Amino acid sequence: MTTIDIRLGEQIGLINPDIYGHFVEHLGGVVYDGIWVGENSEVAHIQGFRQELVEKLKAIQPSVIRWPGGCFAETYNWRDGIGPKEQRPTTVNWWYMNDGKFESNQVGTHEFIEFCRLVNAEPYLAVNATTTTVLESRNWIEYCNMPRGTTTLAMEREKHGSPEPFNVKYWGLGNENWGGGGCMTPEDYCHIYRKYGIISKSVGPELHYIACGPYENIPEWTEKFFDKYKEMYTVGRVSPMFGYSLHYYVTNTGKMGTELEYTDAQWYEMMRVGLEMEPFIQSQFDMIQAAMPGASIGLIVDEWGVWHLQNGRHPLPGKYLFEQPSTMREAVLAALSLNIFNNHCDKVVMANVAQLVNCIHSLFLAKGDNCVATTSYYVFDMYKIHQHGMSLKTAVDCSDITYTIEGETHYVPSISCSASVKDGILAVTLANLAVDEDQEVKLDLHGGEYAGTGSIVVLSSSSHKDGNSFDEPYKVTPMEQPVSAAGSELTVTIPKASVVLVRLDVSAAFG
């Protein structure tokens, strides 16, 4: 039996709802026929946005959405996406060489802000720090945020239908600048970041600037960046940094099978790589603390998820670029990732799963009249209870799973867990990484007692290779049933390859 000690008296910190963020890039079918069907479409829509997707996304409380990229941001001119739609230019999309698609610019700043408002999310804009000037990017901030009637750019925004400022708080200064964002050295990028920050101060002293960090655990990028950054920070000449961006994909080039066909060992290999997110977060946080003691800089994992690359970079027939289905494997991977973020909410202030629809690790698949919520969507639906909750320390005593792949033996824990409490309700989320074994799990509560009836929500299927599709849109959905507990212990059965939420009343522990 697995035992999980849940310690009401040992609190990690408040879980920022921005950990449950999303990512929309102008890539493949994410924007066009994903979120946007057009104002003249026969598909049910709200101001051109796919109505079914808007309604389902709003239901899971999406805190923040990153846009317009990704790599797309590095050649994006924000002026191409404002003004009358019929006058907007057609441009070469960053991904043109992969799928032959041009960019219509029908979804620009005003449209994206409207989408965020429709789903009650904060916008997070990624600034082009590679192919445009610092001044032009600063002007984008002015265009978005200056009060009505104050400047020429504010009046231009009003002319285009938005008199009141957008009040965009989050600004990512560059994207993957170690790679597609200019192949810069960390010192090169730091110089550019410092210029953006200082020049933009006049149009937004309350802006939250986010710097580009490494992909996976490349320590030399972070070390060299902060060595350069603190030269000016110590004399008060750069704007404070709100967040430091990390990208972490569980990249499958074939070692983990394919999207729908894989062995048990390949399942576990995906889980093992997913669990490496935790030491990545810890090591990056430690390096920042060592370089900038006392500075409050949060980690922002603004691209994460499972990326199946074994079919190459070109789209398969009938699919958008990088489109992939989600099975219970992606759902369990999403759950263990969110558990990691919850357990490190004192370090991670935002995370954005890549991407929202028709792409990598998507929450939706959408084409024409069809819009399907994937298994990963339901994980976010189950986990939304953690938002604004107080994360609690847990101690998990579970068995390890041993597997061998390509001649190497590895181990993964059989259970992933996080817990939080809010308004007297304890939420415990569990992922059973065991692909072929149900598990009995005892939840041992320290510092209080369970009182009365709660519920248990289970996302599972008869096969871990099951997922939702246009033909079977509700094949895998959560099932909920009541559960009662008294005292400090509760034992629950966690089905194999599943995600589980347990909700229980612990209000008596708080008087």
Order of alpha helices (4+ residues) and beta strands (2+ residues): beta-beta-beta-beta-alpha-beta-beta-alpha-beta-alpha-beta-alpha-alpha-beta-alpha-beta-alpha-beta-alpha-alpha-beta-alpha-beta-beta-beta-alpha-beta-beta-beta-beta-beta-beta-beta-beta-beta-beta
